[in-house]
């Protein structure tokens, strides 16, 4: 009724039958403590078809043992849903597992069902397929219900101790988070807190490596030679540069490059590879300690899902495993197609950078010596925007592939979706970095015979100070934007949306009923979905990739990640407690497939950093020159720096008479030769002997680096810790045996445990309460 508030209680009658068992109906719990809330618009009450579907769904809930109450305001209709205690008795009976931390279990004293368990079970039943053939999701899509959510209740302590910016450096109340949001959210914050803690030594070492370059800012022999090389002219680079440039003009960039491309780079890459291994192995111990405290080793996700299905439908049968080679082939081909699209993005970035260089030069937006830097910076911005767009596309494609694959259980579907989505996201984020690190400037040919795009535009060259500068800038811009803009939008988006919803609501008349006001406050919070926690995990996985992969080119990555995570923990806490509706609690005893993702990133980090040091950094050429070509090849000389003459040695000679159009080059009248970065013969411009010697040493170094890191990681390091110990033991009884149980951990009355053989639960014990 418009402008009026009314309440009507519609509850199941005493003595209603219940699936799988018969039990005397006790007193109904307080109706105000709702497990779940459904919301519908007032207009649905005037639509006969929608009102009938609404009533049909509610009647089916009542037959399953739910109570509901309808509360109206002048715009919305709220349906408070509460499950009968018999549902949770059956749940505890099927699983035979404790609900609280090991230190809190009191088997001899009855205890109430935790709110997280109530919400989890009610959410599962509500979202399961109804007898009419539809689901609650279908009813929401058709407008029968507007939304549904669990109520925020009892979160005041979390708001004070956790969801505040002033508590940024305080320990997280993981047990309280578990009691309110469930184990999966608690394990996410436990992992994120441990990851942030472990970033402290990595950030300090990376900062020391970076600052050590400052101490040698003016002392580097290579920088000195570059800054004093006024008589060495560099060949024109690309079509945007039609003049010779003195090598000394790159003095500033040479000094900057030495900040992150020095002897400490190799040590830092080795340290980060070991750090990643130690981080994962100690996390497995941390996880085991937390799960042991929660007494969840005997819990299994697939068994819980099966128990929930049996609660919802006693005739449920587990769908048999079906494998289709055709379906697998189609999924593989579509996945490869999407990966090729991600790689194609890197090629489009190449095209952009080439065309942008020509455009910036022709429009005179930048000076010639600024064009390369401008192209790198704008290219990184374009790549960041492309990542934002492709994230939406990748999620949609991964979901469709999972639907087509038809996994049997939700946990299996979640695992498959995680692998597909992360794979696509990995290529979207790191394809351009792979191009810059290992392809940029290596397929360009040489002056006088350059490789051109479509026969028109010359391919982009590395920065004058080397490709490490390009990789450093790309990493710094993308990671900086992700850690700043993404965090700002992640907080400001929900905050502004919540304020807007509150402003719209204040235009209407507020309710004087405390229960209705509580429902309205929860309704006005931002909605959540299945991907709310998944997106947080994915964000952290990508950040972990930036922190470990290519970290040899960007030693400040762990420091940025540390600052970002300190903000991220409180940002996520404030979102979950103050700005968003309550997440549906989910049970878990580990972080699932994400652990395999972390291990995969660790392996890729070792490979990528080894290749960066071997092929992108100047470390190997400097070492080879120092001991094979330089003045110290016969032994150290105190009065001479061992890298003296390295710059002249590393630059090849090109004779200007071999240019196809030397007249068009500014200042070419008095220049007979110029220099360029490569190892080629001056006579025929073929690759020199030094190039092949360096290539062989690079490959040997790469192999030794990978073997050394793999040896350090060990075969199946920590495998014993990754699998839980067999505690507490799961009882196994032959089919048909009967025994009397003591008081169960779920506070059940004395009951008879019947072990029955079942096609879906072989060797498990299903318990039916005695009549």
Helices and strands as residue ranges (DSSP letters): E 6-10, E 36-41, H 42-46, H 48-63, E 66-72, E 76-83, H 85-95, G 102-104, H 115-127, H 136-141, E 147-149, H 156-161, G 165-167, H 174-181, H 183-215, H 221-227, E 233-234, E 245-246, G 247-250, H 251-260, H 263-294, H 301-312, H 325-362, H 368-405, H 410-438, E 445-446, E 449-450, E 452-453, E 457-458, H 467-506, H 514-523, H 531-548, H 557-574, I 575-579, H 593-611, I 612-616, H 619-624, I 625-629, H 646-650, E 651-655, G 656-658, G 662-664, E 673-677, H 689-713, H 719-722, E 738-740, E 752-754, E 766-768
